[in-house]
Amino acid sequence: MLDRVDLHVEAGTVHALIGPNGSGKTTLLNCISGIVPPDAGRLSFRGARIDQLRPHRRTSLGLGRTFQNINLFAGMTVLDNVLVGAHCRTRAGLLRAWTRMPFRAVAEERLAGRRAAELLELVVLAGRAREAAEALPLADQRRLEIARALAAEPTLLLLDEPAAGMNATEKRGMNALIRAILAGGCTIVLVEHDMGLVMDLSTVVTVLSFGQKIAEGRPADVRTDARVVEAYLGRDA
């Protein structure tokens, strides 16, 4: 449950959401992406209200996300998972293929394939395009989920614990990937428990506790905030 959480994300930044387990971080991402409708308040994206829009409409406006619990399409290849992510950017659907010149659909399919290949290069999975997605190791599945989200060409990407379950080497790779996504012009909201990753990547950190925002600011300032220390360690720590 969230209680009057106010969040403003500046374009071109990594805005981190941190807090103890159950503090409302994933719930907030679910509200932003449209999975959970808010009971009150308003959500605006790129100057327009999106409160009443369904998740796929928010995606088409440029909002993408990954999930804390990996949510790939089982039974599909790595490449096909990425191609599914590009669906909202494909203009030539079945009806157009029937009623207009068919080369439009073919051209878009080829373009989507090239873009998917580029994204697999970005997430270091180009050599595994034809493998089953569910057969990938955990770290590779997380990178694949990011590639699928990027296929929809988001301007705002919500990452829910992208480094969960990774070892130190894999986390360094995730750090580099997030920096590359940011350099490509995508704004990022990052939910992550690895404080080293958060402090290294973030421009702004917002801290939640029991569904409320208790602190916000630069990483160095938030790390030493007494309210944050208490939320993580307890009043008597």
C-alpha positions as CSV (number, residue, x, y, z in Angstrom):
1,M,0.0,0.0,0.0
2,L,1.2,3.5,-0.9
3,D,0.4,6.6,1.1
4,R,0.6,10.0,-0.7
5,V,3.9,9.2,-2.5
6,D,5.1,12.1,-4.6
7,L,7.6,11.2,-7.3
8,H,9.1,13.4,-10.0
9,V,11.5,11.8,-12.4
10,E,13.8,14.1,-14.4
11,A,14.5,13.1,-18.0
12,G,18.0,11.7,-18.7
13,T,18.6,10.4,-15.1
14,V,18.6,7.2,-13.1
15,H,16.1,7.7,-10.3
16,A,16.4,4.9,-7.7
17,L,13.7,3.7,-5.4
18,I,15.0,1.9,-2.3
19,G,13.6,0.8,1.0
20,P,13.1,-2.4,3.2
21,N,11.2,-5.3,1.9
22,G,7.5,-4.5,1.7
23,S,8.0,-0.8,1.6
24,G,6.0,-0.3,-1.6
25,K,8.7,-0.1,-4.3
26,T,7.2,-2.7,-6.6
27,T,3.7,-1.5,-5.9
28,L,4.8,2.0,-7.1
29,L,6.2,0.5,-10.3
30,N,2.9,-1.4,-10.8
31,C,0.9,1.8,-10.4
32,I,3.1,3.7,-12.9
33,S,3.0,0.9,-15.5
34,G,-0.8,0.4,-15.0
35,I,-0.8,-3.1,-13.5
36,V,-2.4,-1.7,-10.3
37,P,-4.7,1.3,-10.5
38,P,-4.2,3.9,-7.8
39,D,-7.1,4.7,-5.5
40,A,-6.3,8.4,-5.6
41,G,-3.9,11.0,-6.9
42,R,-2.7,11.4,-10.5
43,L,0.0,10.0,-12.8
44,S,1.4,12.1,-15.6
45,F,3.9,11.0,-18.3
46,R,5.5,13.4,-20.7
47,G,2.9,16.1,-19.8
48,A,-0.2,13.9,-20.2
49,R,-2.2,12.1,-17.6
50,I,-2.1,8.3,-17.9
51,D,-4.2,7.3,-14.8
52,Q,-7.0,5.7,-16.9
53,L,-4.8,4.1,-19.6
54,R,-4.3,0.4,-19.7
55,P,-0.7,-1.0,-19.6
56,H,-0.4,-1.5,-23.3
57,R,-1.4,2.1,-24.0
58,R,1.3,3.3,-21.6
59,T,3.8,1.1,-23.4
60,S,2.9,2.7,-26.7
61,L,3.5,6.1,-25.2
62,G,7.0,5.1,-24.3
63,L,6.9,3.5,-20.9
64,G,8.6,0.1,-20.4
65,R,9.4,-2.1,-17.5
66,T,11.0,-5.3,-16.3
67,F,9.8,-7.5,-13.4
68,Q,11.2,-8.6,-10.0
69,N,10.1,-12.1,-10.8
70,I,11.3,-12.8,-14.3
71,N,8.4,-12.8,-16.8
72,L,9.7,-14.2,-20.1
73,F,7.6,-16.0,-22.6
74,A,8.3,-19.7,-22.0
75,G,8.4,-21.9,-25.1
76,M,9.8,-19.1,-27.3
77,T,13.3,-18.4,-28.4
78,V,15.5,-15.5,-27.1
79,L,15.0,-13.7,-30.4
80,D,11.2,-14.2,-30.4
81,N,10.9,-12.8,-26.9
82,V,12.5,-9.6,-28.1
83,L,10.4,-9.4,-31.2
84,V,7.2,-9.7,-29.1
85,G,8.4,-6.5,-27.3
86,A,8.5,-4.6,-30.6
87,H,4.8,-5.4,-31.3
88,C,3.5,-2.0,-30.2
89,R,5.8,-0.3,-32.7
90,T,4.7,-2.4,-35.7
91,R,2.2,-0.6,-37.9
92,A,1.4,-3.4,-40.3
93,G,-1.0,-5.7,-38.5
94,L,-3.1,-8.5,-40.1
95,L,-5.8,-6.2,-41.3
96,R,-3.4,-4.0,-43.1
97,A,-1.6,-7.0,-44.6
98,W,-5.0,-8.1,-46.1
99,T,-6.1,-4.7,-47.3
100,R,-2.9,-2.9,-48.4
101,M,0.3,-3.8,-50.1
102,P,1.9,-6.8,-48.3
103,F,5.5,-5.5,-48.6
104,R,4.7,-3.1,-45.7
105,A,4.4,-6.0,-43.3
106,V,7.5,-7.7,-44.7
107,A,9.6,-4.5,-44.5
108,E,8.5,-3.9,-40.9
109,E,9.2,-7.5,-40.0
110,R,12.8,-7.2,-41.3
111,L,13.3,-3.9,-39.5
112,A,12.1,-5.4,-36.3
113,G,14.4,-8.3,-36.8
114,R,17.4,-6.0,-37.3
115,R,16.5,-4.0,-34.2
116,A,16.1,-7.2,-32.1
117,A,19.5,-8.3,-33.2
118,E,21.0,-5.0,-32.2
119,L,19.4,-5.3,-28.8
120,L,20.7,-8.8,-28.3
121,E,24.1,-7.4,-29.1
122,L,23.6,-4.7,-26.4
123,V,22.7,-7.2,-23.7
124,V,25.4,-9.7,-24.8
125,L,23.0,-12.4,-26.0
126,A,23.6,-12.3,-29.7
127,G,25.0,-15.7,-29.8
128,R,22.0,-17.3,-28.1
129,A,19.2,-15.9,-30.2
130,R,17.9,-19.3,-31.3
131,E,18.0,-20.8,-27.8
132,A,14.9,-21.3,-25.6
133,A,14.5,-18.3,-23.3
134,E,13.7,-20.4,-20.3
135,A,17.0,-22.3,-20.7
136,L,19.1,-19.3,-20.1
137,P,20.9,-18.8,-16.8
138,L,19.3,-16.3,-14.4
139,A,21.5,-13.3,-15.3
140,D,21.0,-13.8,-19.0
141,Q,17.2,-14.0,-18.5
142,R,17.3,-10.7,-16.7
143,R,19.2,-9.1,-19.6
144,L,16.8,-10.7,-22.1
145,E,13.9,-9.1,-20.2
146,I,15.6,-5.7,-20.5
147,A,16.1,-6.3,-24.3
148,R,12.4,-7.1,-24.7
149,A,11.4,-4.0,-22.8
150,L,13.8,-1.9,-25.0
151,A,12.3,-3.3,-28.2
152,A,9.2,-1.2,-27.5
153,E,11.4,1.9,-27.7
154,P,10.6,3.4,-24.2
155,T,11.7,6.8,-23.1
156,L,11.2,5.7,-19.5
157,L,12.3,2.3,-18.4
158,L,11.2,0.8,-15.0
159,L,13.8,-1.7,-13.8
160,D,12.6,-3.9,-10.9
161,E,15.7,-5.4,-9.2
162,P,17.6,-6.1,-12.4
163,A,20.7,-7.4,-10.5
164,A,18.9,-9.8,-8.2
165,G,20.6,-13.1,-7.9
166,M,23.7,-12.0,-9.8
167,N,27.3,-12.5,-8.7
168,A,29.8,-9.6,-8.6
169,T,30.9,-10.0,-12.2
170,E,27.4,-10.1,-13.5
171,K,26.5,-7.0,-11.5
172,R,29.3,-5.1,-13.1
173,G,27.9,-6.1,-16.4
174,M,24.5,-4.9,-15.4
175,N,26.0,-1.6,-14.3
176,A,27.6,-1.2,-17.7
177,L,24.3,-2.1,-19.4
178,I,22.3,0.4,-17.5
179,R,24.8,3.1,-18.3
180,A,24.6,2.2,-22.0
181,I,20.8,2.4,-21.9
182,L,21.0,5.8,-20.2
183,A,23.5,7.0,-22.8
184,G,21.1,6.0,-25.5
185,G,18.6,8.6,-24.2
186,C,16.3,6.5,-22.0
187,T,15.4,7.7,-18.5
188,I,15.5,4.9,-15.8
189,V,13.6,4.3,-12.6
190,L,15.6,1.7,-10.7
191,V,14.4,-0.5,-7.8
192,E,17.4,-2.3,-6.4
193,H,18.6,-3.8,-3.1
194,D,22.3,-3.7,-4.1
195,M,23.4,-0.4,-2.5
196,G,26.7,-0.3,-4.3
197,L,24.9,-0.4,-7.7
198,V,22.4,2.2,-6.5
199,M,25.0,4.6,-5.2
200,D,27.1,4.3,-8.3
201,L,24.4,4.7,-10.9
202,S,21.8,7.0,-9.4
203,T,21.3,10.7,-9.9
204,V,18.4,10.8,-7.3
205,V,17.4,8.3,-4.7
206,T,13.9,8.1,-3.2
207,V,13.5,6.1,0.0
208,L,10.2,4.4,0.9
209,S,9.1,2.9,4.2
210,F,5.7,1.4,4.9
211,G,4.4,2.9,1.7
212,Q,5.5,6.5,2.5
213,K,8.4,8.5,1.1
214,I,10.7,9.2,4.0
215,A,13.7,10.7,2.2
216,E,14.9,11.9,-1.3
217,G,18.0,13.4,-2.6
218,R,21.5,12.7,-3.9
219,P,22.9,9.3,-3.1
220,A,25.6,10.5,-0.7
221,D,23.0,12.5,1.3
222,V,20.4,9.8,1.4
223,R,22.9,7.2,2.6
224,T,23.6,9.1,5.8
225,D,20.0,10.4,6.4
226,A,18.9,9.4,9.9
227,R,15.4,8.4,8.8
228,V,16.9,6.0,6.2
229,V,19.3,4.4,8.7
230,E,16.4,3.9,11.1
231,A,14.2,2.3,8.4
232,Y,16.8,-0.2,7.4
233,L,18.4,-0.9,10.8
234,G,15.7,-0.1,13.4
235,R,15.4,2.6,16.0
236,D,17.7,0.9,18.4
237,A,20.5,0.0,16.0
